[in-house]
Amino acid sequence: MVDKDTGECFENHKVRAILHHDSDSIIPLSKRAKLHIPSSNYNLSYFYNITQDFITFEFSIPKYMFGTNILQFIKYFKQDSVTIYNYLLDFVKGFFIKHTYDIINMADVELLRLDLCYNQFFNSKVDALRYLGEQKELLQKFAMSSKNKYRCYDSSFIYTTKRYSFKIYHKGEEFKIHDRKELAKKNPTGHSLKDLQEIADKVLRYEVTFRKAQIDYLFEKNELHTKYVSFLKNENARKSFRLTNRIFYDKCITFCEQSKHFVFAHVSQHDAIEKQTVAFDSTIFAVMFNFFWDIVKKYQLDRKTSLGEVKDKIIELNNKRDTATSKGLRGKLSYNNNMLMALTLLTEHTTLDELRRSGLFGRSSFFVYQKKLKELGITSNNRITDMAIPFLDYSDYQHYFGHHHLK
């Protein structure tokens, strides 16, 4: 760029660009490339936007570290949100130390998206796919009831909202198509490809993609902005600031209402309010972490309750009813034994959702019995009969891959 008055060149404002002579259009250059990871088979994609002066990195941390996301980004002895957050923060800092020439100010490193994942292990591929088959009906029902976009395939299911996405898929099928081909070129895992395929075949993978809008939503919903504008919680303080420092007060209100920049560094109150920037700290990560696990738990299936178990439960509750002093409680604990036993018998061969669609009951009658059955431990999630219910922990994972996390 040249100053028209003095003819002076502004060296710091030079931007490389392409001039199209046929249209006289000027397009600034941007760079898309891949960064090779020597210790892995993985190439990390990045985008350098020259005109807006930022670089975007988008990649899978487990693939970056291990070459495959059958292995997970966890600590061996603890998997709580604080431990994982500190692990993530150390990784991000180490990443820039390793891959950049200059020292990067972490206040310039912004989080735009985060995927949280969990690999659930089954005894066999058959069990994993059967479990997924039963989950699909639940997933479809919840997606439809919340008017979300959903897609169902042979070995996967995904639904997407305006702010986040959730999917469950069979890891073995995905591994066969993607990771296995790359690991054939370079395999840093220490496992043979055959062993990795057999392990992946036993896995269902859960993923939630938190887009920027969802992180903003959770930040606002949990009132985490009060860390920076705590006075807004007090009505007297609000009135005082509104009268004595209206400019500052208006900026604080704007800060609460607008989208935030989440950075990996401490942020002062001044910078938060002036720049709409907040620290991506362990508090907001914990909110996301809990949101993820709530969704995963929502789609866990239970063993079907037997007729004998329901009968024993009814007897127990009716005995409690007979000794209750409250008339309201006695009414709540009253059960139509014959109908409930008949419904329980039916649920051993079908699901509650299929019973609802059968037309055997009126809508209001069905929901009355559905509520009673829920009190007896029978819900739409009771679908498993002759297979082991998988645990929501890392015991099986540590059996296969624990040594990677003890190095």
C-alpha positions as CSV (number, residue, x, y, z in Angstrom):
1,M,0.0,0.0,0.0
2,V,1.2,3.5,-0.9
3,D,0.4,6.8,0.8
4,K,-1.0,9.0,-2.0
5,D,0.2,12.2,-0.4
6,T,3.9,11.3,0.3
7,G,4.4,8.3,-2.0
8,E,5.7,6.4,1.1
9,C,5.4,2.6,1.0
10,F,3.8,0.9,4.0
11,E,5.9,-2.2,4.1
12,N,3.9,-3.8,7.0
13,H,0.7,-3.6,5.0
14,K,1.8,-5.6,2.0
15,V,-0.5,-8.5,1.2
16,R,0.3,-11.1,-1.5
17,A,-2.6,-11.3,-3.9
18,I,-3.7,-12.6,-7.4
19,L,-4.8,-9.9,-9.9
20,H,-7.2,-11.2,-12.5
21,H,-6.7,-8.9,-15.5
22,D,-9.8,-9.9,-17.3
23,S,-12.0,-8.8,-14.4
24,D,-9.6,-6.5,-12.5
25,S,-10.4,-8.4,-9.4
26,I,-7.8,-8.8,-6.6
27,I,-8.0,-12.0,-4.5
28,P,-5.6,-12.1,-1.5
29,L,-3.7,-15.3,-1.1
30,S,-4.7,-17.8,1.6
31,K,-2.9,-21.0,2.3
32,R,-4.3,-24.5,2.9
33,A,-1.8,-27.2,3.7
34,K,-1.0,-30.2,5.8
35,L,1.5,-30.6,8.6
36,H,3.1,-34.1,8.7
37,I,3.3,-35.7,12.1
38,P,6.5,-37.8,12.1
39,S,5.5,-40.0,15.1
40,S,2.2,-40.9,13.4
41,N,0.6,-41.7,10.1
42,Y,-1.4,-38.6,10.5
43,N,-1.3,-35.3,8.6
44,L,-2.7,-32.2,10.3
45,S,-4.7,-29.8,8.2
46,Y,-4.4,-26.1,8.7
47,F,-5.7,-22.9,6.9
48,Y,-3.7,-19.7,6.9
49,N,-5.9,-16.6,6.3
50,I,-3.4,-13.9,5.4
51,T,-5.8,-11.0,5.1
52,Q,-7.4,-11.6,8.5
53,D,-4.2,-12.8,10.0
54,F,-5.1,-16.1,11.7
55,I,-4.4,-19.7,11.3
56,T,-7.0,-22.4,11.9
57,F,-6.0,-25.9,13.0
58,E,-8.6,-28.7,12.8
59,F,-7.6,-32.2,13.8
60,S,-8.3,-35.2,16.0
61,I,-6.0,-35.2,19.1
62,P,-6.0,-39.1,19.4
63,K,-5.1,-39.5,15.7
64,Y,-2.4,-36.8,16.1
65,M,-1.0,-38.7,19.1
66,F,-1.6,-42.4,18.2
67,G,-2.6,-42.5,14.5
68,T,-6.1,-43.8,15.4
69,N,-9.0,-42.8,17.7
70,I,-9.5,-46.3,19.0
71,L,-7.1,-45.0,21.5
72,Q,-8.5,-42.1,23.5
73,F,-7.2,-38.8,25.0
74,I,-7.5,-39.8,28.7
75,K,-5.4,-40.3,31.7
76,Y,-5.0,-43.8,33.1
77,F,-5.9,-43.2,36.8
78,K,-8.4,-40.4,36.5
79,Q,-11.0,-39.4,33.8
80,D,-12.8,-36.6,35.6
81,S,-13.4,-33.2,33.9
82,V,-10.6,-31.4,35.7
83,T,-8.0,-34.0,34.9
84,I,-9.0,-34.1,31.2
85,Y,-9.1,-30.3,31.0
86,N,-5.6,-30.0,32.4
87,Y,-4.4,-32.6,30.0
88,L,-6.0,-30.7,27.1
89,L,-4.4,-27.4,28.2
90,D,-1.0,-29.0,28.5
91,F,-1.4,-30.5,25.0
92,V,-2.4,-27.2,23.4
93,K,0.6,-25.4,25.0
94,G,2.9,-28.2,23.9
95,F,1.5,-28.2,20.4
96,F,2.5,-24.6,19.7
97,I,5.9,-25.0,21.4
98,K,6.5,-27.9,19.0
99,H,5.1,-26.5,15.8
100,T,5.8,-22.8,15.8
101,Y,9.0,-20.8,15.7
102,D,7.8,-17.9,17.8
103,I,6.5,-18.0,21.3
104,I,2.7,-18.0,21.1
105,N,0.6,-15.9,23.5
106,M,-2.1,-18.3,24.7
107,A,-4.5,-15.3,24.8
108,D,-4.3,-15.5,21.0
109,V,-5.3,-19.2,20.8
110,E,-9.1,-19.5,20.5
111,L,-11.3,-22.6,20.7
112,L,-14.0,-22.7,17.9
113,R,-15.1,-26.3,18.2
114,L,-14.5,-29.3,20.4
115,D,-15.5,-32.9,20.0
116,L,-15.9,-35.1,23.0
117,C,-16.0,-38.9,22.4
118,Y,-16.2,-42.2,24.2
119,N,-15.5,-45.8,23.0
120,Q,-17.9,-48.4,24.6
121,F,-16.6,-52.0,24.5
122,F,-18.8,-55.1,24.0
123,N,-18.0,-58.8,24.1
124,S,-18.3,-59.1,20.4
125,K,-19.1,-57.4,17.1
126,V,-22.5,-59.1,17.1
127,D,-23.3,-57.6,20.5
128,A,-22.1,-54.1,19.5
129,L,-24.3,-54.1,16.3
130,R,-27.3,-55.5,18.1
131,Y,-27.0,-52.8,20.8
132,L,-26.8,-50.2,18.1
133,G,-29.8,-51.6,16.3
134,E,-31.8,-51.2,19.5
135,Q,-30.5,-47.7,20.1
136,K,-31.6,-46.5,16.7
137,E,-35.3,-46.5,17.6
138,L,-34.6,-44.4,20.7
139,L,-32.3,-42.0,18.8
140,Q,-34.8,-41.6,16.1
141,K,-37.6,-41.0,18.6
142,F,-35.7,-38.3,20.5
143,A,-34.4,-36.6,17.3
144,M,-37.9,-36.5,15.9
145,S,-39.5,-35.2,19.2
146,S,-37.0,-32.3,19.3
147,K,-37.4,-31.6,15.5
148,N,-33.7,-32.2,14.9
149,K,-32.2,-33.4,11.6
150,Y,-31.3,-37.0,11.8
151,R,-29.8,-39.6,9.5
152,C,-29.7,-43.4,10.0
153,Y,-27.3,-45.8,8.3
154,D,-26.5,-49.5,8.7
155,S,-23.8,-49.0,11.3
156,S,-24.3,-45.4,12.5
157,F,-26.8,-42.8,13.5
158,I,-26.4,-39.0,13.7
159,Y,-28.7,-36.1,14.6
160,T,-27.8,-32.4,14.3
161,T,-29.2,-29.4,16.0
162,K,-28.4,-25.7,15.3
163,R,-25.7,-25.8,18.0
164,Y,-24.3,-29.3,18.2
165,S,-24.2,-32.8,16.7
166,F,-24.4,-36.2,18.2
167,K,-23.7,-39.6,16.7
168,I,-23.2,-43.2,17.5
169,Y,-21.4,-45.5,15.1
170,H,-19.7,-48.8,14.9
171,K,-16.0,-48.2,15.2
172,G,-15.0,-51.4,13.3
173,E,-16.7,-50.3,10.1
174,E,-15.2,-46.8,10.2
175,F,-11.7,-48.2,11.1
176,K,-11.8,-50.6,8.2
177,I,-12.6,-47.7,5.7
178,H,-10.2,-45.0,7.1
179,D,-7.7,-45.7,9.9
180,R,-6.6,-49.2,8.7
181,K,-5.4,-48.0,5.3
182,E,-3.3,-45.2,6.9
183,L,-1.9,-47.5,9.7
184,A,-0.8,-49.9,7.0
185,K,1.7,-47.2,5.9
186,K,2.9,-46.4,9.4
187,N,1.6,-48.0,12.6
188,P,2.8,-46.4,15.9
189,T,0.3,-48.2,18.1
190,G,2.3,-51.4,18.9
191,H,-0.7,-53.5,17.9
192,S,-1.1,-55.5,14.7
193,L,-3.8,-54.3,12.2
194,K,-5.6,-57.5,12.7
195,D,-5.8,-57.0,16.5
196,L,-6.8,-53.4,16.0
197,Q,-9.6,-54.5,13.7
198,E,-10.9,-57.1,16.1
199,I,-10.9,-54.6,19.0
200,A,-12.6,-51.9,16.9
201,D,-15.3,-54.4,15.9
202,K,-16.3,-54.6,19.6
203,V,-16.7,-50.8,19.9
204,L,-19.5,-48.4,19.6
205,R,-18.3,-44.8,19.5
206,Y,-20.2,-41.8,20.9
207,E,-19.4,-38.3,19.7
208,V,-20.8,-34.9,20.5
209,T,-19.5,-32.0,18.4
210,F,-19.7,-28.7,20.3
211,R,-19.9,-25.9,17.8
212,K,-19.3,-22.3,18.9
213,A,-23.0,-21.6,19.3
214,Q,-23.3,-24.5,21.8
215,I,-20.3,-23.4,23.9
216,D,-21.9,-19.9,24.0
217,Y,-25.2,-21.4,24.9
218,L,-23.8,-23.5,27.8
219,F,-21.8,-20.5,29.0
220,E,-24.9,-18.3,29.2
221,K,-27.2,-21.0,30.5
222,N,-24.9,-21.7,33.4
223,E,-24.4,-18.0,34.0
224,L,-20.6,-18.3,33.8
225,H,-20.4,-14.7,32.7
226,T,-20.9,-13.7,36.4
227,K,-17.2,-14.5,36.9
228,Y,-16.5,-11.3,35.0
229,V,-19.6,-9.2,35.9
230,S,-20.4,-10.5,39.4
231,F,-22.1,-7.2,40.4
232,L,-25.0,-8.0,38.0
233,K,-26.2,-10.7,40.4
234,N,-27.0,-8.0,43.0
235,E,-29.9,-5.8,42.2
236,N,-28.7,-2.9,44.3
237,A,-25.3,-3.0,42.6
238,R,-27.0,-3.1,39.2
239,K,-29.0,0.0,39.9
240,S,-25.9,1.8,41.3
241,F,-23.8,1.1,38.2
242,R,-26.7,1.9,35.9
243,L,-26.9,5.4,37.5
244,T,-23.2,6.2,38.2
245,N,-21.4,4.5,35.3
246,R,-23.9,3.9,32.5
247,I,-21.3,3.4,29.8
248,F,-19.6,0.6,31.8
249,Y,-23.0,-0.9,32.7
250,D,-24.1,-1.0,29.1
251,K,-20.8,-2.7,28.1
252,C,-21.4,-5.4,30.7
253,I,-24.9,-6.0,29.4
254,T,-23.6,-6.3,25.9
255,F,-20.9,-8.7,27.1
256,C,-23.5,-11.0,28.6
257,E,-25.7,-11.0,25.5
258,Q,-23.1,-11.4,22.7
259,S,-21.1,-14.4,21.5
260,K,-17.7,-14.9,23.2
261,H,-14.2,-15.7,22.2
262,F,-12.9,-18.6,24.3
263,V,-9.1,-18.5,24.7
264,F,-6.6,-20.7,26.5
265,A,-5.4,-18.0,28.9
266,H,-6.5,-16.0,31.9
267,V,-8.6,-13.0,30.9
268,S,-9.1,-9.9,33.0
269,Q,-12.4,-8.3,33.5
270,H,-11.4,-5.3,31.3
271,D,-10.5,-7.5,28.3
272,A,-13.5,-9.7,28.8
273,I,-15.9,-6.8,28.6
274,E,-14.0,-4.8,25.9
275,K,-13.1,-7.7,23.6
276,Q,-15.9,-10.2,24.3
277,T,-13.2,-12.7,25.3
278,V,-13.3,-15.2,28.2
279,A,-11.0,-17.9,29.4
280,F,-11.7,-21.4,28.3
281,D,-11.2,-22.7,31.8
282,S,-12.0,-25.9,33.7
283,T,-15.5,-24.5,34.6
284,I,-16.8,-24.2,31.1
285,F,-15.1,-27.5,30.1
286,A,-16.9,-29.3,33.0
287,V,-20.2,-28.0,31.8
288,M,-19.5,-29.4,28.3
289,F,-18.1,-32.6,29.8
290,N,-21.3,-33.2,31.9
291,F,-23.5,-32.3,28.9
292,F,-21.7,-35.0,26.8
293,W,-22.1,-37.7,29.5
294,D,-25.7,-36.9,30.0
295,I,-26.4,-37.6,26.4
296,V,-24.4,-40.8,26.4
297,K,-26.3,-42.1,29.5
298,K,-29.6,-41.1,27.9
299,Y,-29.0,-43.8,25.2
300,Q,-27.8,-46.6,27.4
301,L,-30.1,-49.7,27.3
302,D,-31.2,-51.8,30.2
303,R,-32.1,-55.4,30.6
304,K,-35.7,-56.3,30.2
305,T,-37.4,-56.7,33.6
306,S,-38.9,-60.2,34.2
307,L,-42.5,-60.9,35.3
308,G,-41.3,-62.2,38.7
309,E,-39.3,-59.0,39.4
310,V,-42.3,-56.8,38.6
311,K,-44.6,-58.9,40.7
312,D,-42.1,-58.6,43.7
313,K,-41.9,-54.9,43.1
314,I,-45.7,-54.4,43.1
315,I,-46.0,-56.4,46.3
316,E,-43.3,-54.3,47.9
317,L,-45.0,-51.0,46.9
318,N,-48.5,-52.1,47.8
319,N,-47.2,-53.1,51.3
320,K,-45.8,-49.6,51.5
321,R,-49.2,-48.2,50.4
322,D,-51.1,-50.2,53.1
323,T,-49.0,-48.7,55.8
324,A,-49.0,-45.1,54.4
325,T,-50.8,-42.4,56.5
326,S,-51.2,-40.1,53.5
327,K,-54.3,-40.6,51.3
328,G,-52.4,-39.0,48.4
329,L,-49.5,-41.5,48.8
330,R,-51.9,-44.4,49.0
331,G,-53.5,-43.3,45.7
332,K,-50.1,-43.0,44.0
333,L,-49.1,-46.5,45.1
334,S,-52.2,-48.2,43.8
335,Y,-51.6,-50.6,40.9
336,N,-53.9,-52.5,38.6
337,N,-52.0,-55.8,39.1
338,N,-53.5,-57.8,36.3
339,M,-53.0,-55.1,33.6
340,L,-49.5,-54.3,34.7
341,M,-48.5,-58.0,34.8
342,A,-50.0,-58.4,31.3
343,L,-48.1,-55.4,30.0
344,T,-44.9,-56.7,31.6
345,L,-45.4,-60.0,29.9
346,L,-45.8,-58.2,26.6
347,T,-42.6,-56.2,27.1
348,E,-40.6,-59.4,27.3
349,H,-41.4,-59.9,23.6
350,T,-41.6,-56.3,22.4
351,T,-40.9,-52.7,23.5
352,L,-43.0,-50.0,25.0
353,D,-42.7,-48.0,21.8
354,E,-44.0,-50.9,19.8
355,L,-46.9,-51.3,22.2
356,R,-47.8,-47.6,22.0
357,R,-47.9,-47.9,18.2
358,S,-49.9,-51.2,18.2
359,G,-53.3,-49.4,18.8
360,L,-54.2,-51.8,21.7
361,F,-54.6,-48.8,24.0
362,G,-56.0,-45.4,23.9
363,R,-53.4,-42.6,24.0
364,S,-54.4,-41.4,27.5
365,S,-54.7,-45.0,28.9
366,F,-51.3,-45.9,27.5
367,F,-49.5,-43.0,29.1
368,V,-51.1,-43.8,32.5
369,Y,-49.8,-47.3,32.4
370,Q,-46.5,-46.1,31.0
371,K,-46.0,-43.9,34.1
372,K,-46.9,-46.9,36.4
373,L,-44.5,-49.1,34.5
374,K,-41.7,-46.5,34.9
375,E,-42.3,-46.6,38.7
376,L,-41.7,-50.4,38.4
377,G,-38.4,-49.9,36.5
378,I,-39.8,-50.5,33.0
379,T,-39.0,-47.8,30.3
380,S,-38.3,-47.6,26.6
381,N,-34.7,-48.3,27.4
382,N,-35.5,-51.9,28.6
383,R,-34.5,-53.7,25.5
384,I,-31.8,-56.2,26.3
385,T,-32.5,-59.9,27.0
386,D,-29.6,-62.3,26.2
387,M,-26.4,-60.2,26.2
388,A,-24.2,-58.6,28.7
389,I,-24.9,-54.9,29.5
390,P,-21.7,-52.9,28.8
391,F,-20.3,-50.6,31.5
392,L,-19.8,-46.9,31.1
393,D,-16.2,-46.9,32.3
394,Y,-12.7,-47.4,31.0
395,S,-12.0,-50.9,32.4
396,D,-12.1,-52.7,29.0
397,Y,-10.3,-49.9,27.3
398,Q,-7.5,-50.1,29.8
399,H,-7.2,-53.8,29.3
400,Y,-6.4,-53.3,25.6
401,F,-4.6,-49.9,25.6
402,G,-3.7,-49.0,29.2
403,H,0.0,-49.4,28.7
404,H,-0.1,-46.4,26.2
405,H,-1.2,-44.2,29.1
406,L,1.4,-45.5,31.6
407,K,4.4,-44.6,29.5
